[in-house]
Amino acid sequence: MTTSHDTVEIWGQLVRETDAAVLLRVEGGEEIWFPKSQVERGYGSDDEDNTWTMPAWLALKKGVI
């Protein structure tokens, strides 16, 4: 069970960015939009490949966990 305070980290390659959202290519090659207000970029091998922290509920909703 997840609570509203649970967060997860996923790997994602930044494909595109707008003022409000980021388009990430996640494991498996699927591209998914995430609202910037809900995700935080972590560290990665370069500016495009990163880990991204987000609420667990969002990751579940988007099907990445």
Buried (B, 14 or more C-beta within 10 A) or exposed (E): EEEEEEEBBBBBBBEEEEEEBBBBBBEEEEEBEBEEEBBEBEEBEEEEEBBBBBBBBBBEEBEBE
